[in-house]
Amino acid sequence: MQNSSRDEMSRLFLPPINRAMRKLDPSFFQKTIPLTAAHVLDGRNIPRVMKECAKDLLRVPRLRGVITQKDDAGTERKLLLLKPEVKHDDLSTVQPKTREFVEEKIIGLEPYNLHMKYENWNYEEIMNSILPEGLDEIPCAFTQAGHLAHLNLREQYLPYKHLIAAVLLDKNPNISTVVNKIEDVGTGSVYRTFPMELLAGKDDMNVEVRESGCVFRFDFAKVYWNSRLGNEHERIFKQFKPGEAVADVMAGVGPFAIPGAKQRVFVYANDLNPESYKSLVDNIKINKVSQFLTPHNLDGANFIRGSIRALLSRSQNPLTNKVSIPTPGKRGQKPPPPPTVIPVPPVFSHFVMNLPASATAFLGAFRGAYRGFEGVVTGREMLPMIHVYTFHKAPVTENAAGEICADISRYLGHKMGEGDLENLENVRLVAPNKTYYCVSFRLPATVAFEDIQDTQGI
Ligand SMILES: C[S@@+](CC[C@H](N)C(=O)[O-])C[C@H]1O[C@@H](n2cnc3c(N)ncnc32)[C@H](O)[C@@H]1O
């Protein structure tokens, strides 16, 4: 088929246009298209006809290929819809095999009125017939957290926001709430939450999300969650080894911490937002990781210094310095195998700091944080790997690493060069001029043991 006639055919099956619609009216979207159908006289021949007459068959997404009708006597008739160019009374419009079947009375051609309605078109097709021409593109992008779809509509779409949300809701059966972000997260929210408005569906922000085999429950309006960070969370927690200790300074509802604890890593997780803390505590229970995960609700700087000391004390206390977990035995094994004992290590192997707008400023908390640990930290590898997130201007410049090192050096009070970085991960572009990075480096001993007063703790 020529491209132009293919375009013409696909246009024929598009919904009717109504650019004045402001409130969704599904009943408007109806269309009757006169077509030809092949009546397959003996239903058992359907697979054969479908195969051998394939070139004449109509294929339109979301339209059933085989139509069942009942005649006046209640007997079922099976029809196959044919392409618009096929005419029921002109055999020169069909392929030779179709003609042969007609002549052999395997099929009979007859007129058929195809009625299309709202359900037959997808989100994009419906929106294309409502939104004014000349807009950049149909806004299709949304992020999903459980039952909730989160839009970030640009200004030109705001007059149509309710329409967009209503169609989105109808066309995505696993979504029951649609919200729109109404202010940039960067404009002041300490907890990285943002005001949002409900556009369609039920007013229920309590979502349940699955990521990395774990369940997270939280109030989407009150805590930070980003469904696009799943791979980044995994990239980090896969670096943790069972039996190690890890501190997550800005843990949110636990997307690094819970999967880490599930792999038997001792995780100390902290978030300043009381709502995040509350969800974190719930998620610990839901995912049954309380033996390995200790939650805190502190400012990150206090948490860094306090958790370093708290872990050492715990590892030295015979009542808290180990965790026993059942050892899987053979079925019916008697006596069951003794529990597996996992000792609590004296120091953290990793610190995660995911608050990209300001996390580097918290690095100052590591200055002198290991004073008094000289007998415990006996080698460089006993100092933690720090994974700190930061924003940098985009597009990526050759200078990015140098500029990020300068920022880190300022807060550590210690010169860091590119050679001191273990990794610089370009996580993603968050805005046309903003890149999200994760910098990983081992805490330098000169910073850890710096002679500086420790004033706060947990
Ligand atoms: C970008 S979110 C990251 C959350 C989580 N780590 C994740 O990946 O989904 C940053 C988190 O830092 C928390 N936060 C903000 N200021 C903080 C502070 N001073 N100390 C500790 N946490 C803080 C916020 O409440 C928020 O949950």
Ligand as a Chemical Component Dictionary entry (heavy atoms), coordinates in Angstrom:
data_LIG
# 
_chem_comp.id                   LIG 
_chem_comp.type                 NON-POLYMER 
_chem_comp.pdbx_formal_charge   0 
_chem_comp.three_letter_code    LIG 
# 
loop_
_chem_comp_atom.comp_id 
_chem_comp_atom.atom_id 
_chem_comp_atom.alt_atom_id 
_chem_comp_atom.type_symbol 
_chem_comp_atom.charge 
_chem_comp_atom.model_Cartn_x 
_chem_comp_atom.model_Cartn_y 
_chem_comp_atom.model_Cartn_z 
_chem_comp_atom.pdbx_ordinal 
LIG C1  C1  C 0  16.178 13.811 47.612 1  
LIG S1  S1  S 1  15.422 13.127 49.024 2  
LIG C2  C2  C 0  16.135 11.502 48.988 3  
LIG C3  C3  C 0  15.387 10.489 49.775 4  
LIG C4  C4  C 0  15.831 9.046  49.529 5  
LIG N1  N1  N 0  17.226 8.853  49.876 6  
LIG C5  C5  C 0  15.562 8.648  48.108 7  
LIG O1  O1  O 0  16.504 8.368  47.370 8  
LIG O2  O2  O -1 14.382 8.573  47.718 9  
LIG C6  C6  C 0  16.257 13.946 50.318 10 
LIG C7  C7  C 0  15.766 13.643 51.700 11 
LIG O3  O3  O 0  16.537 14.413 52.618 12 
LIG C8  C8  C 0  15.724 14.758 53.721 13 
LIG N2  N2  N 0  16.361 15.902 54.401 14 
LIG C9  C9  C 0  16.284 17.207 54.096 15 
LIG N3  N3  N 0  17.052 17.918 54.924 16 
LIG C10 C10 C 0  17.648 17.039 55.751 17 
LIG C11 C11 C 0  18.568 17.165 56.808 18 
LIG N4  N4  N 0  19.042 18.351 57.196 19 
LIG N5  N5  N 0  18.980 16.058 57.446 20 
LIG C12 C12 C 0  18.521 14.836 57.080 21 
LIG N6  N6  N 0  17.638 14.667 56.090 22 
LIG C13 C13 C 0  17.219 15.736 55.420 23 
LIG C14 C14 C 0  14.390 15.060 53.084 24 
LIG O4  O4  O 0  13.344 14.962 54.030 25 
LIG C15 C15 C 0  14.314 13.998 51.986 26 
LIG O5  O5  O 0  13.641 12.849 52.427 27 
# 
loop_
_chem_comp_bond.comp_id 
_chem_comp_bond.atom_id_1 
_chem_comp_bond.atom_id_2 
_chem_comp_bond.value_order 
_chem_comp_bond.pdbx_ordinal 
LIG C1  S1  SING 1  
LIG S1  C2  SING 2  
LIG S1  C6  SING 3  
LIG C2  C3  SING 4  
LIG C3  C4  SING 5  
LIG C4  N1  SING 6  
LIG C4  C5  SING 7  
LIG C5  O1  DOUB 8  
LIG C5  O2  SING 9  
LIG C6  C7  SING 10 
LIG C7  O3  SING 11 
LIG C7  C15 SING 12 
LIG O3  C8  SING 13 
LIG C8  N2  SING 14 
LIG C8  C14 SING 15 
LIG N2  C9  SING 16 
LIG N2  C13 SING 17 
LIG C9  N3  DOUB 18 
LIG N3  C10 SING 19 
LIG C10 C11 SING 20 
LIG C10 C13 DOUB 21 
LIG C11 N4  SING 22 
LIG C11 N5  DOUB 23 
LIG N5  C12 SING 24 
LIG C12 N6  DOUB 25 
LIG N6  C13 SING 26 
LIG C14 O4  SING 27 
LIG C14 C15 SING 28 
LIG C15 O5  SING 29 
# 
